[in-house]
Amino acid sequence: MDTRLTMLTQWVRDLPGFDQATPEPVSGDASFRRYFRVSGNPHGTGAQPYIVMDAPPEHEDCHPFVAIAHHWRS
């Protein structure tokens, strides 16, 4: 059983409009990070697809990704 994928799925499903989302794997990279495509409910607020990343904290530092996201948002 993939515990991290189970936790990621529950996290996504707790977001508004994503209660039925099922993460689908997309290409990864040469690290411990994994990427998944998720879409919201067909008629909900999150119908557009998004990419979510799983990065085990003991192997990956996500602070640079968060900093870039904050920069892009501003």
C-alpha positions in Angstrom: 0.0 0.0 0.0 1.3 3.5 -0.9 0.7 5.4 2.3 1.9 8.7 0.9 -0.4 8.5 -2.1 -3.3 7.7 0.3 -2.5 10.8 2.3 -2.1 12.9 -0.8 -5.5 11.7 -2.1 -7.2 12.6 1.2 -5.5 16.0 1.2 -6.7 16.7 -2.3 -10.2 15.5 -1.6 -10.5 17.8 1.4 -10.1 20.8 -0.9 -13.4 22.5 -2.1 -14.5 21.0 -5.4 -12.1 18.0 -5.3 -14.0 15.6 -3.1 -14.0 12.9 -5.9 -10.6 13.6 -7.3 -8.3 10.7 -8.1 -4.6 11.6 -8.5 -3.2 10.2 -11.7 0.6 9.8 -12.0 2.5 12.0 -14.5 6.2 11.9 -15.4 8.6 12.3 -12.6 12.1 13.5 -12.4 15.4 12.2 -11.0 14.6 12.9 -7.4 12.2 11.6 -4.7 9.5 13.9 -5.9 6.4 12.4 -7.6 3.8 14.4 -9.6 0.1 13.7 -10.0 -2.7 15.3 -12.1 -6.0 15.9 -10.4 -9.2 17.4 -11.6 -12.1 18.7 -9.6 -15.7 17.6 -9.8 -17.0 18.0 -13.3 -19.5 20.6 -12.3 -17.7 21.9 -9.2 -15.3 24.8 -8.6 -12.2 22.8 -9.5 -13.0 21.3 -13.0 -9.7 22.5 -14.4 -6.8 20.0 -14.0 -4.0 20.7 -11.5 -0.6 19.2 -10.7 0.2 18.2 -7.2 3.6 17.1 -5.9 4.5 14.5 -3.3 7.9 15.1 -1.8 9.0 13.2 1.3 10.4 15.8 3.7 13.2 13.5 4.8 14.5 13.5 1.2 13.3 16.8 -0.3 13.3 20.5 0.8 10.1 22.1 -0.5 10.9 25.6 0.7 12.3 26.7 -2.7 9.0 25.5 -4.5 6.9 27.4 -2.0 9.0 30.5 -2.3 8.6 30.4 -6.1 4.9 29.9 -5.8 4.6 32.9 -3.5 6.6 35.0 -5.9 4.5 34.0 -8.9 1.3 34.6 -7.0 2.4 38.2 -6.1 
